[in-house]
Amino acid sequence: MPVPTITRRSTPPPELPPFKFAARLDKPVFGDWRDELVTKGYAVVKAVPREKALEYREECFKWLESFPLGFDRSDVSTWKNEHLPVHVKGGMFHGYGYCHEKHLWDLRCEQGIIDAFAKIWGTDQLITSFDGGSIMLPNRTDVADGGKWEHMDQSLHRRGFYCCQGLVNLNDCGPEDGGLMVLEGSSKLVEEFFDIHGRESYNSWGPFDWYGFTDEQQEWFFERGCKWVKVCAEPGDLILWDSRTMHYNVRPSGDRDRVCTYITMAPASLLNDEDRALRIKCFEERTGTTHVPFAAIYSRSHEPVTRDGQPCPYDTGLPKIQPFETQRLLQLVGSERY
């Protein structure tokens, strides 16, 4: 699975309707971690008990070892591409039906995660993205440098708050461990940046809600006090960030693996009938989506990932262990209404 190619696109600004929640993160008036989300562009929230989070990490490694490729977590010599399912950027998995694995759905249904997103939006009647996850092994020498890929997951044509992304951390994550890098304070400046520099063209690999920043563009943010921060967290912490926040991920530089799952939730009330039908189709076919779960949903039909130029025979598009279709799960899909 190659890293998607970034291309420069020219488009007229689309007619976007006013967004109901656009002003929700304008001011730090909450008196809790949401104020950091406003001022810094990110926050870390306790969401899943530590021991339970480590059990989810164990499920992730069991998934890696379930492929007949020879991966053995206790044998460092097998920590190579030839023994691992195909992935991007050193350990990001989106193929193999991974985004619908039972343990990923179990995480999405965790009450602490739902409660955090409910505080952001003011409702617990939510839907979720169908995202993948990362299992990044330390001290690998066979991973090509794919670059930092600094970006935001929001169209430059949108104004105000639109989406809050999240990842559930499943291992200790300190300064030397792989993890999320955020450009602190950038969420408050992106609209001014595009007001000054224009919105005639943009960098993307496909989704409407994505923008890639160049090194030169980042200098403008640095001059206004923004700085790159490595977000540190413990097992079970939910890292949340405003989709206007510039970010990227880094691989482990120490000796500890990075394991996490990406989760974004938003109110079910934002779904129109067309997007609801698309989400149901994605769930039934076990295909994934990008982060925004409610509009301009970006999803592709299953095509097996490629290994050495050939389709990987182990990518059937179906998860190894199917999720249990509980009421809560189906509500998060959008197939069952609240």
C-alpha positions, 0 to 999 in steps of 0.5 A, spaced: 500 500 500 503 506 497 503 512 500 498 516 496 500 521 492 499 529 493 497 533 488 495 540 487 488 541 485 485 548 483 477 548 484 473 554 485 470 555 492 464 551 493 458 553 496 458 551 503 452 551 507 453 555 514 455 549 519 451 549 525 457 548 530 462 552 527 462 557 533 463 551 538 470 552 539 471 559 538 472 561 546 475 557 552 469 558 556 468 550 558 472 550 565 475 543 563 480 540 558 475 543 552 479 549 553 485 546 551 482 544 545 480 551 544 487 554 545 492 549 543 488 545 538 488 539 542 487 535 548 488 529 552 483 525 556 482 519 560 477 515 556 479 507 557 482 504 564 489 502 563 489 495 564 483 494 559 487 499 554 493 494 554 488 488 553 486 492 546 494 492 545 494 485 545 489 484 540 492 488 535 499 484 536 494 477 535 492 480 529 499 481 526 501 474 528 494 471 525 497 472 518 501 466 515 507 471 514 512 469 520 511 475 524 513 473 532 513 479 537 518 476 541 523 475 535 526 482 532 528 479 526 521 478 524 519 485 525 520 487 517 515 488 511 516 481 509 513 478 515 508 484 516 501 485 513 502 491 508 502 498 511 504 505 510 508 510 514 511 504 518 505 501 521 499 505 519 494 499 517 487 500 513 487 494 508 485 487 510 478 490 513 482 492 519 477 498 520 472 493 522 475 488 526 472 486 532 477 490 537 476 496 533 469 496 534 469 494 541 474 501 542 469 505 539 463 503 543 467 504 550 463 509 554 469 513 556 470 515 548 463 516 547 462 521 553 468 525 551 466 526 544 459 527 547 462 533 551 465 536 545 458 536 541 453 537 546 450 530 545 451 523 546 447 521 539 453 520 535 456 516 529 463 514 528 468 514 523 471 507 520 478 508 521 484 504 521 490 504 526 497 504 527 502 498 530 509 501 529 515 497 531 521 500 534 528 500 531 526 498 524 531 499 518 527 497 512 522 502 512 523 508 507 522 515 510 515 517 507 516 524 510 512 528 515 506 529 511 504 535 515 496 537 514 490 538 516 483 534 515 479 540 514 478 543 507 481 550 506 474 552 504 470 551 510 470 556 516 470 555 523 470 549 527 468 543 523 470 536 526 474 533 532 479 528 531 481 523 536 486 517 537 486 512 542 493 511 545 494 503 547 501 503 550 505 508 554 507 514 549 513 518 551 517 523 548 522 518 544 516 514 542 512 514 536 506 518 536 502 524 534 505 531 532 501 537 533 502 544 531 500 548 537 495 554 536 495 553 528 487 551 529 486 559 531 490 561 525 488 557 519 483 561 516 487 568 517 492 564 513 488 562 507 484 569 507 491 572 506 494 567 501 488 565 498 484 559 496 485 558 489 488 551 489 490 546 494 494 540 496 490 533 497 491 526 495 483 525 494 479 527 500 475 534 500 477 535 507 484 535 507 490 540 506 497 539 506 502 544 508 509 546 505 515 548 509 514 555 506 507 555 509 509 553 516 514 559 517 508 563 517 505 560 523 512 559 526 512 567 526 506 567 529 508 563 535 506 556 533 510 550 535 511 543 534 509 539 540 510 531 541 503 529 544 505 524 550 500 520 553 498 513 557 494 507 555 487 508 555 488 516 553 484 519 548 488 524 544 483 529 541 484 535 536 481 540 532 481 538 524 484 545 523 490 543 527 496 542 523 499 535 525 503 528 522 505 522 526 512 520 527 515 513 528 518 510 534 525 513 536 526 509 542 525 502 544 517 502 545 512 500 540 506 505 538 499 502 538 493 506 537 486 506 533 483 513 530 476 515 532 472 521 530 465 522 532 460 527 531 452 528 531 448 523 528 443 529 526 448 531 521 447 526 517 443 526 510 439 520 507 445 520 502 451 520 507 447 515 511 446 510 506 453 511 504 455 509 511 451 503 511 454 501 505 461 502 507 459 498 514 456 492 510 462 491 505 467 493 511 470 498 507 473 504 511 472 512 511 477 518 512 476 522 519 470 526 517 464 521 519 458 525 517 459 529 510 463 529 504 465 522 506 471 519 502 471 511 501 473 507 496 471 500 494 475 494 496 481 493 492 487 488 495 493 492 497 499 490 493 505 487 495 511 487 490 506 489 485 501 484 486 495 483 490 496 481 497 492 474 497 491 475 505 487 482 503 480 479 502 477 486 505 474 482 511 476 483 518 479 476 521 474 477 527 467 480 525 464 485 530 458 484 534 452 488 531 450 491 538 445 496 538 450 501 540 454 499 534 449 500 529 447 507 532 454 509 531 454 506 524 447 510 523 443 504 520 439 504 527 437 511 529 437 514 536 
